[in-house]
Amino acid sequence: MQAWGPAIGLTALGWLLVPAALGSGATAFPRWSLLLTPPVQALPWYALTRLPYPGKPLLDGALFNIVNLVWAIAFLALMSHNPLT
């Protein structure tokens, strides 16, 4: 816990700061992209871990990584449709 605790804490802080920036309009992304951020995404993904199915242990251990992966892919796709230049 001591080794990865600060990493999880800083990631969680980033998870909260990015939606705040998106919600305030301080980024080039549209405000609806707030729906793609990890705090919003984590709720439905977490609900999936409550369902019984064969792959449940895999999802239980990978939930954090899946949410970050979906977030990264979604924002890369947004950047390709809304270039910053």
C-alpha positions, 0 to 999 in steps of 0.5 A: 500500500505504501508504494502505490498509495501516493500514485493512486491519490495523485491520480484521483486528484487529477480525476477531480481536477480535469472535470473541474476544468472541463465544467468551467470551460477552461479547456478547448474541449466541449462541456459535454466531454465531462461525461467521459471523465473517470469520475462519471465513467467509474459509476457504470463500470463499478456497477458491472462488477456487481453482476455475476458473470465468468469474467468478473474477477478480471474486471474487478482487478482491472476496473481502474485501468479500464476507466483510464483507457476509455478516458484516454481513447475518448479524449484522443478521439475528441482531439482528432475531431477538435484539433487545438490548432 
